[in-house]
Amino acid sequence: MKLNSDVEKVLRNPKRILEVSIPVKRAQGKVEVVRGFRVQHNDAAGPYKGGLRFHQDVNMDEVKALATLMTLKCAVVHLPLGGAKGGIVLDPAKYTEKELEQITRSYVRLIEPFIGPDTDVPAPDVNTDARVMLWIADEYSKLKKKKVLGVVTGKPVSHGGSVGRDDATSKGGMFILDEVMKDFGKKKKDTKVVIQGFGNAGANMANILYARGYNIVAVSDSKGGMYCKDGLDPLATMQCKVKKGSVVECGGEGFQPKIGMSCMRITNEKLLELPCDVLILAALENQITQKNAAKVKAKIVFELANGPTTIEADVALAKHGVVVIPDILANAGGVTVSYFEMLQNKTNRYWDSEEVEKKLKRIMVAGWKNVAKNKKKYRCTYRQAAFITALERLAKILTLRGGR
């Protein structure tokens, strides 16, 4: 694409990197110190935007990479936002709710000068939710001595959140997948779908696609999966998961989401190797690697999660003719509705679900068309086309403002 070298230099480096130490007094009276990060990659297009995650394996390199991808994700669907990401190094299962609140509020106090509705707006990510966002908004408001709901997105609807945010990632993904199937001339009822990750995004995606006539044949969570060659009912599967603790317990005798269905337990590793039309990755990073890429039998890999395919695996999949719909386009529905929440907070006018869905569809379909156009123009993969689409927009913005 002949990217301007000055633009490339700017985008290779995050604009600001924050690392903080957060003391927390445990229930037993002992004091621990946990580390927190916030990386602000680029704000040329608008305020920094990106999630905050709680995870014991969070590290600075991961947060830097995710912040960079957020810049590209916002750019590929033409949102007036930049990219950021945050993380706190802890296993939330080992802390009480009171301790997690204490940590979150301390984190806000440490990064408060660098966040705000027009500066950097965090959102939920791995192991964080609407409750955590309310803690952030409340602490930030106390520091500013006024109510500032717009400092975060992903809030409950009753506290300034947007309707449609809970399933925005999945619904945005559905709009993209519908366009993919349309361009590929494939009917929904003839499309066999496998979903790795049956949490919020994966389960919502399964329900949405099932309602639209797609054939869901396998799902999995962290403990394993279930494969039903004739198709399964995602809602019945989720009811079983809630009752038994995992979908892996739903594939044996005594559980039949549909009469006459033949289901079996399957490992997460084998699930990735099932023959299907679409493999939706809705779990964590680095699920398809150089080691298992050659075993993937899906015709299309759809990245609903962030970074589920490694660089080496991406090359291997392309070599074997597997189409990959990249994360920065496939899961951009979440940040798009987060942007809608920012607009609603600013204007104090809140939209109904029909308006949110209509606006989301328009943005996602336009994003797909731009990426598909660049794929054809540059004769490249969809991931390369998505990067080109994002970088074209960022290059134009940075060049006009002098590359800063």
Secondary structure, DSSP 8 states (H G I E B T S, - for coil): ----HHHHHHHTS-SEEEEEEEEEE-TTS-EEEEEEEEEEEE-SSSSEEEEEEEETT--HHHHHHHHHHHHHHHHHTT-S-EEEEEEEES-GGGS-HHHHHHHHHHHHHHHGGG-BTTTEEEEE-TT--HHHHHHHHHHHHHHHTS--GGG-SS--GGGT--TT-TTHHHHHHHHHHHHHHHHHT--GGG-EEEEE--SHHHHHHHHHHHHTT-EEEEEEETTEEEEETT---HHHHHHHHHHHSSGGGGSSTT--SSTT--EEEE-HHHHTTS--SEEEE-S-S--B-TTTGGG---SEEEE-SSS-B-HHHHHHHHHTT-EEE-HHHHTTHHHHHHHHHHHHHHHT----HHHHHHHHHHHHHHHHHHHHHHHHHHT--HHHHHHHHHHHHHHHHHHHTT--
